[in-house]
Amino acid sequence: MFSWASILLGISAVFAAVSGALASELPSGVGEIGRPVTEKELNAWDIDVRPDFLGLAPGSGDVWQGEQIWLEKCAACHGDFGDSNEVFAPIVLGNITEEDIESGRVAALQDSAVARTTLMKVATLSTLWDYIYRAMPWNAPKSLTPDEVYALLAYILNLGYIVDDDLVLSDVNIGDIQLRMPNRNGMTQEHGLWSVTGEPDVNGDTCDTACEVDVAVTSSLPEYALNAHGNLAEQVRDWSPYPGLWTSPEPMSDISVVAVTDTSPETLLSQSGCTACHQMAGQLVGPGFDAIRARYAGEENAAYLSQKIVNGGAGVWGAMPMPPMPGLNSGTVERIVVWLTTVSDQTVEES
């Protein structure tokens, strides 16, 4: 792995060294772009953790703390014991043996009929710590403290019988625990992709020059899903040769206030994160909005739906849990609920 700090410092140095001649080649108005990166900005980017644990944040957490955090923030998607296969592939299953821990290679990976899990495949604890810290939970990434990450990782390792339930995992002892990773010897450098001078794994000579490529578009996102990742046109520099597609329902100057200023259902649902699991019609991860509106038409259902959106739940549409969304402001929740309970209206009136 690499350090973002070194990359960003290098970028800053390049900008500082740009000559007038080079700047004149840039499009008009962009010659003075950039400034030296601040230490705070570097620290915000430089959160990666190398396999030798360089970059690891100090802290600690035990298995029992991890269990409480897991049940609150992780179990909705991964199951209470990390073995759920409903939303994502299971993290933990009973395919790791003491022999695997001793050898550092998981024997079950040689059996194509055995389901793969995270603990079976991953070679380094740094990978797990780094991913949890930067990307989890999915609806609030980077919200976990280092202590919470240590606790969660301790709980996961205990679920896999890699450590005992009295473990207090920390930046001090994580290197010792790495020596018990079941597939720690499963990562190899003996392949062509590791080095640019290595031999490729696949060779082909069907087309070397003047290749004809079929670029026919065979599928596209439906309109209601276009804005799932915000307005792409506003995420690309104006002078880029590849302008982004305008995916916002209506032009707007401040995408950050869309939940307040734009009350179209598609925008509210997309910006609130609802379209990650629901689509307008038909089952995605959860039921379609058409089915929800049909079941809960009427103002008498408003309080129930508000509670369900904020607190989450399970068991109404099957076993698939709905994660809580406590970060939504009350005005956004109210507008979504008004639309869900008013079948005949296609827009949400300002309250």
C-alpha positions as CSV (number, residue, x, y, z in Angstrom):
1,M,0.0,0.0,0.0
2,F,1.1,3.6,-0.2
3,S,0.8,6.8,1.8
4,W,-1.5,9.6,0.6
5,A,0.6,12.0,2.5
6,S,3.6,11.4,0.2
7,I,1.4,11.7,-2.9
8,L,-0.2,14.9,-1.8
9,L,3.1,16.5,-0.8
10,G,4.4,15.5,-4.2
11,I,1.5,17.2,-5.9
12,S,2.0,20.3,-3.8
13,A,5.6,20.4,-4.9
14,V,4.7,20.0,-8.5
15,F,2.2,22.9,-8.3
16,A,4.8,25.1,-6.6
17,A,7.4,24.4,-9.3
18,V,5.1,25.1,-12.3
19,S,6.8,27.6,-14.6
20,G,5.2,30.5,-16.4
21,A,5.6,28.6,-19.7
22,L,3.8,25.6,-18.5
23,A,1.1,27.7,-16.9
24,S,0.5,29.4,-20.2
25,E,-0.5,26.0,-21.8
26,L,-3.4,25.6,-19.3
27,P,-6.9,26.8,-20.3
28,S,-7.6,30.4,-19.6
29,G,-8.4,31.2,-16.0
30,V,-6.9,28.1,-14.4
31,G,-3.2,29.0,-14.2
32,E,-3.4,30.0,-10.6
33,I,-5.3,26.9,-9.4
34,G,-4.1,25.3,-6.2
35,R,-2.3,26.2,-3.0
36,P,-0.1,24.4,-0.6
37,V,-1.9,21.6,1.2
38,T,-2.4,22.1,5.0
39,E,-1.4,19.6,7.6
40,K,-5.0,19.2,8.6
41,E,-5.9,18.3,5.0
42,L,-3.1,15.8,4.8
43,N,-4.2,14.1,8.0
44,A,-7.7,13.8,6.6
45,W,-6.5,12.0,3.5
46,D,-3.6,10.1,5.0
47,I,-5.6,7.4,6.9
48,D,-4.5,4.3,5.0
49,V,-2.8,1.6,7.1
50,R,0.1,-0.5,5.5
51,P,0.5,-4.2,6.1
52,D,3.4,-3.4,8.5
53,F,0.8,-1.2,10.4
54,L,2.5,2.1,9.5
55,G,-0.2,4.7,9.7
56,L,-2.3,2.8,12.3
57,A,-4.0,5.1,14.7
58,P,-3.4,4.6,18.4
59,G,-6.2,3.1,20.5
60,S,-7.7,-0.1,21.9
61,G,-11.0,-2.0,22.2
62,D,-12.2,-5.3,23.6
63,V,-14.5,-8.0,22.3
64,W,-17.5,-7.1,24.4
65,Q,-17.3,-3.5,23.4
66,G,-17.1,-4.6,19.9
67,E,-20.2,-6.8,20.3
68,Q,-22.3,-3.8,21.4
69,I,-21.1,-1.6,18.6
70,W,-21.7,-4.5,16.1
71,L,-25.3,-5.0,17.2
72,E,-26.0,-1.3,17.0
73,K,-24.3,-0.4,13.7
74,C,-23.3,-3.6,11.8
75,A,-25.7,-6.4,12.4
76,A,-28.5,-5.0,10.2
77,C,-26.4,-5.9,7.1
78,H,-24.0,-8.6,8.4
79,G,-26.1,-10.5,10.9
80,D,-25.5,-10.7,14.7
81,F,-22.7,-13.1,14.2
82,G,-21.2,-11.9,10.9
83,D,-22.6,-14.9,9.0
84,S,-25.6,-13.3,7.2
85,N,-25.6,-13.9,3.4
86,E,-28.7,-11.8,2.7
87,V,-27.2,-8.4,2.0
88,F,-23.5,-9.1,1.6
89,A,-21.2,-12.1,1.6
90,P,-20.7,-13.5,5.1
91,I,-17.7,-12.3,7.0
92,V,-17.5,-15.3,9.3
93,L,-18.4,-18.9,8.9
94,G,-17.1,-22.1,10.5
95,N,-14.6,-23.0,7.8
96,I,-11.4,-22.0,9.7
97,T,-9.5,-24.6,11.7
98,E,-6.7,-24.5,14.2
99,E,-4.5,-26.1,11.5
100,D,-5.2,-23.1,9.2
101,I,-4.2,-20.7,12.0
102,E,-1.0,-22.7,12.5
103,S,-0.1,-22.9,8.8
104,G,-1.3,-19.5,7.7
105,R,-3.2,-21.0,4.8
106,V,-6.9,-21.8,4.8
107,A,-7.3,-25.3,3.4
108,A,-11.1,-24.9,2.6
109,L,-10.2,-22.3,-0.1
110,Q,-9.0,-25.2,-2.2
111,D,-12.5,-26.6,-2.3
112,S,-14.6,-24.7,-4.9
113,A,-17.8,-25.9,-3.2
114,V,-17.0,-24.0,0.0
115,A,-18.4,-20.5,0.4
116,R,-15.7,-17.9,0.8
117,T,-15.8,-15.5,3.7
118,T,-13.7,-12.4,4.6
119,L,-11.8,-14.1,7.4
120,M,-11.0,-17.0,5.1
121,K,-9.5,-14.9,2.4
122,V,-7.9,-11.7,3.9
123,A,-4.2,-12.0,4.6
124,T,-3.6,-8.9,6.7
125,L,-5.3,-7.3,9.7
126,S,-4.4,-3.9,8.3
127,T,-6.8,-4.5,5.4
128,L,-9.7,-5.1,7.8
129,W,-8.8,-2.2,10.1
130,D,-8.3,0.2,7.2
131,Y,-11.6,-0.8,5.5
132,I,-13.7,-0.6,8.6
133,Y,-12.3,2.8,9.5
134,R,-12.7,4.5,6.1
135,A,-15.9,2.8,4.8
136,M,-18.1,1.5,7.6
137,P,-20.9,1.7,8.5
138,W,-22.2,2.1,4.9
139,N,-24.6,4.9,5.7
140,A,-22.1,6.8,7.9
141,P,-18.6,6.1,6.7
142,K,-15.6,7.5,8.7
143,S,-17.9,8.0,11.7
144,L,-16.2,5.3,13.8
145,T,-13.5,6.3,16.3
146,P,-10.2,4.3,16.3
147,D,-11.2,2.7,19.6
148,E,-14.5,1.5,18.1
149,V,-12.6,0.0,15.1
150,Y,-10.3,-1.9,17.4
151,A,-13.3,-3.2,19.3
152,L,-15.2,-4.3,16.2
153,L,-12.1,-6.0,14.8
154,A,-11.6,-7.8,18.1
155,Y,-15.3,-9.0,17.9
156,I,-14.9,-10.2,14.3
157,L,-11.7,-12.1,15.2
158,N,-13.5,-13.7,18.2
159,L,-16.4,-14.8,16.0
160,G,-13.9,-16.6,13.8
161,Y,-12.3,-18.3,16.9
162,I,-9.0,-16.6,16.1
163,V,-8.8,-14.9,19.5
164,D,-10.4,-15.4,22.9
165,D,-13.2,-13.3,24.2
166,D,-10.9,-11.5,26.8
167,L,-8.8,-9.9,24.0
168,V,-8.2,-6.2,24.2
169,L,-6.9,-5.4,20.7
170,S,-4.7,-2.3,20.3
171,D,-2.1,-0.7,18.2
172,V,0.5,-2.3,20.5
173,N,-0.5,-6.0,20.1
174,I,-2.1,-6.0,16.7
175,G,1.2,-7.3,15.2
176,D,1.0,-10.3,17.5
177,I,-2.5,-11.0,16.4
178,Q,-1.5,-10.8,12.8
179,L,0.6,-13.9,13.3
180,R,-2.7,-15.8,13.9
181,M,-4.4,-14.7,10.7
182,P,-5.6,-18.0,9.1
183,N,-4.6,-16.9,5.5
184,R,-1.7,-14.7,6.3
185,N,0.5,-16.7,3.9
186,G,-2.1,-16.7,1.2
187,M,-0.8,-13.4,-0.3
188,T,1.9,-13.9,-2.9
189,Q,4.1,-11.7,-5.1
190,E,4.8,-14.5,-7.5
191,H,2.6,-13.2,-10.3
192,G,2.9,-10.9,-13.3
193,L,0.7,-8.1,-11.9
194,W,3.0,-7.4,-9.0
195,S,5.7,-5.7,-11.1
196,V,5.6,-3.9,-14.4
197,T,8.5,-6.0,-15.5
198,G,6.8,-9.2,-14.8
199,E,5.2,-11.6,-17.3
200,P,1.5,-11.1,-17.8
201,D,-0.9,-13.7,-16.6
202,V,-2.8,-13.6,-19.9
203,N,-1.5,-13.2,-23.5
204,G,-3.4,-12.5,-26.6
205,D,-2.8,-11.2,-30.1
206,T,-6.2,-11.1,-31.6
207,C,-6.1,-7.3,-31.9
208,D,-2.9,-5.3,-31.6
209,T,-3.5,-2.1,-33.7
210,A,-6.5,-0.3,-35.2
211,C,-8.9,-2.4,-33.2
212,E,-12.6,-2.1,-33.8
213,V,-14.5,-1.9,-30.6
214,D,-18.3,-2.3,-30.3
215,V,-19.5,0.6,-28.2
216,A,-23.2,0.0,-28.6
217,V,-25.0,1.0,-25.4
218,T,-27.2,-1.9,-24.4
219,S,-28.4,-0.6,-21.1
220,S,-28.8,2.6,-19.1
221,L,-29.8,3.8,-15.7
222,P,-33.5,4.6,-15.3
223,E,-34.2,8.3,-14.7
224,Y,-35.1,7.8,-11.0
225,A,-31.6,6.3,-10.4
226,L,-29.5,8.9,-12.3
227,N,-28.9,11.0,-9.2
228,A,-27.9,8.2,-6.8
229,H,-24.4,9.7,-6.6
230,G,-25.3,13.3,-6.9
231,N,-25.1,15.5,-10.0
232,L,-22.2,14.2,-12.1
233,A,-21.9,17.4,-14.1
234,E,-21.0,19.3,-10.9
235,Q,-18.3,16.8,-10.0
236,V,-16.1,17.4,-13.1
237,R,-14.0,20.6,-13.8
238,D,-15.6,22.9,-16.3
239,W,-12.5,22.8,-18.5
240,S,-12.3,19.0,-18.6
241,P,-12.5,17.3,-22.0
242,Y,-15.0,14.8,-20.5
243,P,-17.8,16.8,-19.0
244,G,-20.0,14.9,-16.6
245,L,-23.6,14.1,-17.5
246,W,-26.2,16.3,-15.8
247,T,-28.0,13.9,-13.5
248,S,-29.9,16.3,-11.2
249,P,-33.6,16.5,-11.8
250,E,-33.3,20.3,-11.9
251,P,-30.3,22.7,-12.2
252,M,-29.4,23.9,-8.7
253,S,-26.5,25.9,-7.4
254,D,-26.1,24.2,-4.0
255,I,-26.4,20.4,-4.1
256,S,-25.8,20.3,-0.3
257,V,-29.3,21.8,0.4
258,V,-31.2,19.7,-2.0
259,A,-33.2,17.9,0.8
260,V,-34.6,21.3,1.8
261,T,-34.9,23.2,-1.5
262,D,-35.9,20.4,-3.9
263,T,-38.9,18.4,-2.9
264,S,-39.2,16.1,-5.9
265,P,-39.6,12.5,-4.7
266,E,-36.6,11.2,-6.8
267,T,-34.2,13.9,-5.3
268,L,-35.4,13.5,-1.7
269,L,-35.1,9.7,-1.8
270,S,-31.8,9.7,-3.6
271,Q,-30.1,12.4,-1.5
272,S,-31.4,10.7,1.7
273,G,-29.8,7.4,0.8
274,C,-33.1,5.5,0.3
275,T,-32.4,4.5,-3.3
276,A,-29.5,2.4,-2.2
277,C,-32.0,-0.3,-1.2
278,H,-35.3,0.7,-2.8
279,Q,-36.3,1.5,-6.3
280,M,-39.6,3.1,-7.6
281,A,-41.1,-0.2,-8.8
282,G,-40.1,-3.7,-7.9
283,Q,-37.9,-5.4,-5.3
284,L,-34.3,-4.2,-5.0
285,V,-32.8,-4.9,-1.6
286,G,-36.0,-3.8,0.0
287,P,-39.6,-3.4,-1.5
288,G,-40.3,-0.9,-4.2
289,F,-41.8,2.5,-3.3
290,D,-44.9,1.6,-5.3
291,A,-45.6,-1.3,-2.9
292,I,-44.8,0.8,0.2
293,R,-47.2,3.6,-1.0
294,A,-49.9,1.1,-1.7
295,R,-49.7,-0.5,1.8
296,Y,-49.3,2.7,3.8
297,A,-51.6,5.2,1.9
298,G,-53.3,7.5,4.4
299,E,-52.2,10.1,7.0
300,E,-52.8,7.5,9.8
301,N,-49.6,5.7,8.7
302,A,-47.4,8.8,8.9
303,A,-46.2,8.4,12.4
304,Y,-45.4,4.7,11.9
305,L,-43.4,5.4,8.7
306,S,-41.5,8.3,10.3
307,Q,-40.4,6.0,13.2
308,K,-39.5,3.2,10.8
309,I,-37.3,5.5,8.7
310,V,-35.4,6.9,11.7
311,N,-35.1,3.8,13.8
312,G,-35.0,1.0,11.1
313,G,-36.5,-2.4,11.6
314,A,-37.2,-5.8,10.2
315,G,-39.9,-8.5,9.7
316,V,-42.5,-6.5,7.8
317,W,-41.3,-7.3,4.2
318,G,-39.3,-10.4,5.1
319,A,-36.2,-11.1,7.0
320,M,-34.1,-8.4,5.4
321,P,-33.4,-5.7,8.0
322,M,-33.7,-1.9,7.3
323,P,-30.9,0.0,8.8
324,P,-31.8,3.1,10.9
325,M,-31.3,6.6,9.4
326,P,-31.0,8.8,12.4
327,G,-29.0,11.4,10.5
328,L,-31.9,12.6,8.4
329,N,-33.3,15.9,9.5
330,S,-37.0,16.0,10.6
331,G,-38.1,18.1,7.6
332,T,-36.7,15.6,5.1
333,V,-38.3,12.7,6.9
334,E,-41.6,14.5,7.0
335,R,-41.6,15.3,3.2
336,I,-40.7,11.7,2.4
337,V,-43.5,10.4,4.6
338,V,-46.0,12.8,3.1
339,W,-45.2,11.5,-0.4
340,L,-45.3,7.8,0.8
341,T,-48.8,8.2,2.3
342,T,-50.3,10.4,-0.5
343,V,-50.6,8.0,-3.4
344,S,-52.3,10.4,-5.8
345,D,-49.6,13.1,-5.5
346,Q,-46.3,12.9,-7.3
347,T,-44.7,15.8,-5.5
348,V,-44.3,16.6,-1.9
349,E,-45.8,19.9,-0.8
350,E,-43.7,22.2,1.3
351,S,-44.7,22.0,4.9
